[in-house]
Amino acid sequence: MCFQRKAGLGRYNSARPEWLAAYRNARFMRNSGKEPDASLSGIAWKAQLIVAYERDGIDNLAVPLEARLIAKNLINEILAEEN
């Protein structure tokens, strides 16, 4: 390739207040039951996609302690094998 790609967000590179406003609008649209609007571009579209398809975090209180300990031990075993 002739030209090296520059690091950055491209057209999504905006100031923090612009992102906050885009996220606020995206959350409002999601709460009102609207799907992401593909006619938008830039940070408004990106924020809508992120908000609409964000994954729910795991609630540690909903997972039994025994299952969390088993998962922690399994992760520790895998990490020990890598080292």
C-alpha positions as CSV (number, residue, x, y, z in Angstrom):
1,M,0.0,0.0,0.0
2,C,1.3,3.4,-0.9
3,F,-0.1,5.4,2.0
4,Q,-0.1,4.4,5.7
5,R,-3.4,4.8,7.4
6,K,-3.4,7.4,10.2
7,A,-4.7,6.4,13.6
8,G,-7.9,8.2,14.6
9,L,-11.6,8.0,14.6
10,G,-12.0,9.7,11.2
11,R,-15.3,11.4,10.9
12,Y,-16.2,10.3,14.4
13,N,-13.4,12.4,15.9
14,S,-15.3,15.1,17.8
15,A,-15.1,17.0,21.0
16,R,-16.4,15.5,24.3
17,P,-19.5,17.8,24.5
18,E,-20.6,16.8,21.0
19,W,-20.3,13.1,22.0
20,L,-22.2,13.7,25.2
21,A,-25.0,15.5,23.3
22,A,-25.1,12.7,20.7
23,Y,-25.3,10.0,23.4
24,R,-28.1,12.0,25.2
25,N,-30.1,12.1,22.0
26,A,-29.5,8.5,21.3
27,R,-30.6,7.4,24.8
28,F,-33.8,9.6,24.3
29,M,-34.5,7.9,21.0
30,R,-34.0,4.4,22.5
31,N,-36.2,5.1,25.5
32,S,-38.9,6.3,23.1
33,G,-38.7,3.0,21.2
34,K,-37.2,4.3,18.0
35,E,-34.7,2.3,16.0
36,P,-31.3,3.8,15.0
37,D,-31.8,6.3,12.1
38,A,-29.6,5.2,9.2
39,S,-30.1,8.6,7.4
40,L,-27.9,10.2,10.0
41,S,-24.1,10.3,9.7
42,G,-21.1,11.0,11.9
43,I,-21.3,10.9,15.6
44,A,-25.1,11.0,15.8
45,W,-25.3,7.7,13.9
46,K,-22.4,6.1,15.8
47,A,-23.9,7.1,19.2
48,Q,-27.2,5.6,18.2
49,L,-25.6,2.3,17.2
50,I,-23.6,2.1,20.4
51,V,-26.6,2.9,22.6
52,A,-29.1,0.6,20.7
53,Y,-26.8,-2.4,20.7
54,E,-24.9,-2.0,24.0
55,R,-24.6,-5.2,26.0
56,D,-26.0,-5.4,29.5
57,G,-23.4,-5.9,32.1
58,I,-23.4,-9.0,34.3
59,D,-25.0,-8.3,37.7
60,N,-22.7,-10.0,40.1
61,L,-25.5,-10.2,42.7
62,A,-27.6,-12.3,40.3
63,V,-24.8,-14.9,39.8
64,P,-24.4,-17.3,42.7
65,L,-21.2,-17.1,44.7
66,E,-20.2,-20.7,43.8
67,A,-20.4,-20.0,40.1
68,R,-18.3,-16.8,40.4
69,L,-15.6,-18.7,42.4
70,I,-15.5,-21.5,39.7
71,A,-15.2,-18.9,37.0
72,K,-12.4,-17.0,38.9
73,N,-10.5,-20.3,39.4
74,L,-10.9,-21.2,35.8
75,I,-9.5,-17.8,34.7
76,N,-6.6,-18.1,37.1
77,E,-5.8,-21.6,35.7
78,I,-5.8,-20.3,32.1
79,L,-3.6,-17.3,33.1
80,A,-1.2,-19.6,34.9
81,E,-0.8,-21.9,31.9
82,E,0.0,-18.9,29.7
83,N,2.9,-17.8,31.9
